[in-house]
């Protein structure tokens, strides 16, 4: 996941901290990196599902509430 984070940061032009500490980077920039990571993971999952529709899990059945004694 860290490698993925660094790839996204590089694509966004974010200066990657050499020591690995992201605490000095503004929250807005960190949020952009994280948001783009999620966006990319969704794209990858959609592509995988499109390539293999049989991998889609069946919808879970709702749990029926138990009557109270």
Secondary structure, DSSP 8 states (H G I E B T S, - for coil): -HHHHHHHHHHHT----TTS--TTS-HHHHHHHHHHHHHHHHHHHHHHHHH-GGGS-------------
